[in-house]
Amino acid sequence: MLKQIKGTLLGGHFSYYITRDQEYFIKICYDKEWVEKEYSNLKKYWNKLNINHLNLAEPIKYSLEKDYLITRFVKGKRLVELLDPNIHRLFGQLLRKFHNKGFTHSHIELTDIIYRDGQFTLVDVPFFNEKSSIHDIATIGICFKTYRLKEPWNWYKWGKCFKGFLSGYKLEDFTDYKKEYKKSFNKRMDYFIRKGGKKNKIKAYIMKFFYKIGLL
């Protein structure tokens, strides 16, 4: 028996399910290439990070015919649900180690990081090692600022968490970060304008406006 998880990404390219016993996570993707790439990345790297407290989801199987990927279900909370600067600082430290070992997530979101009892697990890795480390930092920065706008009642807390993350990561030069942030933000918004439905297009134009006035 399966239980569907609400919420899809990139205009509905994915559907998510967990088994009722919470043993397995099932991701249905309507792009066969992404299914194969993610399974291949997990199979190759899931037990090879060698970073204490940082893991990848364990791959189980995939099917190109039915467009699904199955991983071991990771119990815990997504980082986006945890407004604790200390937890974000710890993740910043681990991400720095991750990057220092030559790894990049390349499509990281705060929803792609699961936390439980001091352990962090990265999920959603079809683009593993395809982009730069500064791209990871920029996309995380976009996430923090986006959620701050979505939850203005938590504006201060989101700001503290982002500062915690940066203090843990110890980013020294913000020049490349700002360039990559602008590039990644515009690319993402342009994608939603071109490919998204009406709601996504409206959201993208609103986000562009917020960026222009300095809130993003």
C-alpha positions in Angstrom: 0.0 0.0 0.0 1.2 3.5 -0.9 0.6 6.9 0.6 1.0 9.9 -1.7 3.0 12.8 -0.5 1.5 16.2 -1.5 3.5 18.6 -3.6 5.3 18.3 -6.9 8.3 20.0 -8.4 8.9 21.8 -11.6 5.3 22.0 -12.8 4.4 18.4 -11.9 7.4 16.4 -13.3 7.4 14.3 -10.1 5.0 12.5 -7.9 6.1 11.1 -4.5 4.9 8.2 -2.4 5.9 6.3 0.7 4.9 2.8 1.6 2.5 2.5 4.5 5.1 0.8 6.6 7.4 3.8 5.9 10.1 1.5 4.6 10.5 2.9 1.1 10.2 6.2 -0.8 9.0 6.1 -4.3 9.6 8.9 -6.8 7.7 8.8 -10.1 9.4 11.0 -12.7 8.1 11.7 -16.1 11.6 12.0 -17.5 13.3 8.6 -18.0 16.8 10.2 -18.1 16.3 11.8 -14.7 15.3 8.4 -13.2 18.3 6.6 -14.6 20.7 9.4 -13.7 19.5 9.7 -10.1 19.7 5.9 -9.5 23.1 5.8 -11.0 24.4 8.6 -8.8 23.0 7.1 -5.7 24.3 3.7 -6.5 27.8 5.1 -7.1 28.0 7.4 -4.2 25.5 6.6 -1.4 28.0 4.8 0.8 31.2 6.6 -0.4 30.9 10.2 1.0 32.9 9.2 4.1 31.6 12.3 5.9 30.4 11.8 9.5 26.7 12.9 9.9 26.1 13.4 6.1 24.6 10.7 3.9 22.8 10.0 0.7 19.5 8.2 0.4 20.0 4.4 -0.1 19.0 3.3 -3.6 16.8 0.2 -3.9 15.7 -0.1 -7.5 14.4 1.8 -10.5 12.4 1.2 -13.7 12.7 3.1 -16.9 9.5 1.4 -18.2 7.4 2.7 -15.4 9.5 5.8 -14.7 10.0 5.3 -11.0 12.9 5.3 -8.5 12.7 3.6 -5.1 15.0 4.5 -2.2 15.0 3.6 1.5 12.7 6.0 3.3 14.6 8.5 5.4 12.8 9.4 8.6 13.2 12.9 9.9 12.3 16.4 9.1 13.3 18.4 6.0 15.6 21.3 6.8 13.0 23.7 5.6 10.8 22.7 8.6 13.5 23.4 11.1 14.0 27.1 12.0 17.0 26.4 14.3 20.2 28.4 13.4 22.4 25.8 15.1 21.1 23.0 12.9 21.6 25.1 9.8 25.1 26.0 11.0 25.9 22.3 11.4 24.7 21.6 7.9 26.8 24.5 6.6 29.9 22.8 8.1 29.0 19.5 6.6 28.3 21.0 3.2 31.7 22.6 3.2 33.3 19.2 3.9 31.2 17.7 1.1 32.4 20.4 -1.3 36.0 20.0 -0.1 35.9 16.4 -1.1 34.9 17.4 -4.7 31.2 16.6 -4.4 28.3 18.9 -5.4 24.6 18.3 -5.2 24.0 20.7 -8.1 20.2 21.1 -7.5 20.0 21.5 -3.8 16.9 22.8 -2.0 16.1 23.0 1.7 13.5 20.3 1.0 16.3 18.0 -0.2 18.0 17.8 3.2 16.5 15.5 5.8 17.6 15.9 9.4 17.2 13.5 12.4 19.3 13.0 15.5 22.3 14.8 14.3 22.3 13.1 10.9 21.7 14.8 7.6 20.7 13.0 4.4 20.7 14.5 0.9 18.0 13.4 -1.5 17.0 14.3 -5.1 20.4 14.0 -6.8 19.9 13.5 -10.6 22.5 16.2 -11.2 25.1 15.1 -8.7 28.5 16.6 -9.4 27.3 18.5 -12.6 27.6 22.0 -11.3 29.9 24.0 -9.0 30.0 24.3 -5.3 29.1 28.0 -5.5 26.0 27.0 -7.4 24.9 24.9 -4.4 25.4 27.9 -2.1 23.5 30.2 -4.4 20.5 27.9 -4.7 20.4 27.5 -1.0 20.5 31.3 -0.6 17.6 31.6 -3.0 15.7 29.1 -0.8 16.3 30.9 2.4 15.1 34.3 0.9 12.1 32.7 -0.8 10.9 31.1 2.4 11.4 34.3 4.2 8.9 35.9 1.8 6.5 33.0 2.0 6.6 33.2 5.8 7.0 36.9 6.7 6.0 36.1 10.3 9.2 34.1 10.5 11.3 36.7 8.7 13.8 37.2 11.5 14.1 33.4 12.1 14.8 32.7 8.5 17.5 35.4 8.5 19.1 33.9 11.6 19.1 30.4 10.0 20.8 31.7 6.8 23.4 33.5 8.9 23.9 30.3 10.8 24.4 28.3 7.6 26.9 30.8 6.2 28.8 30.9 9.5 29.1 27.1 9.4 30.1 27.0 5.7 32.6 29.9 6.2 32.1 31.5 2.8 34.9 33.9 2.4 34.3 35.6 -1.0 30.7 36.7 -1.8 31.6 38.1 -5.3 31.1 34.7 -7.1 28.1 33.9 -4.8 26.3 37.1 -5.9 27.0 36.4 -9.6 25.8 32.8 -9.3 22.8 33.8 -7.3 21.7 36.2 -10.0 22.3 33.7 -12.7 20.5 30.9 -11.0 17.6 33.0 -9.9 17.0 34.4 -13.4 17.4 31.0 -15.0 14.9 29.4 -12.6 12.3 32.2 -13.1 12.7 32.1 -16.8 12.1 28.4 -16.8 8.8 28.8 -14.9 7.7 31.6 -17.3 8.5 29.4 -20.3 7.4 26.0 -19.1 5.2 26.6 -16.1 1.4 26.8 -15.9 -0.4 30.1 -15.3 0.1 30.1 -11.5 3.8 29.4 -11.9 4.2 32.2 -14.4 2.5 34.7 -12.1 4.7 33.5 -9.2 7.8 33.9 -11.4 6.9 37.5 -12.3 6.2 38.4 -8.7 9.5 36.9 -7.6 11.3 38.8 -10.3 9.7 42.0 -8.9 10.8 41.1 -5.4 14.3 40.5 -6.7 14.4 43.9 -8.4 13.5 45.7 -5.2 16.0 43.8 -3.2 13.8 41.4 -1.2 15.2 38.4 -3.0 
